[in-house]
């Protein structure tokens, strides 16, 4: 895997765009607690990818990737809840859930590639 910095990683780019989409989807949300949890989880994904990529060892990078995957799972759960209680439109929620799932798979693949 060759990259100059975390900004070169497609998974970082997609997860950063996802964080922006989450902020946009929740801009009118009055449930500040859930909004805060969701935006924190969304921002945590690219942030942990970036932090891990800048670490010295592959082992540390892998650890941060697993943290990013955990944040992705947290965000997916929150999206399901937000959909069920009507905070996010169902179509938007499904699209965001799909994107988070794909990003999670990309993180898993990147973590596997570090082991080889």
Order of alpha helices (4+ residues) and beta strands (2+ residues): alpha-alpha-alpha-alpha
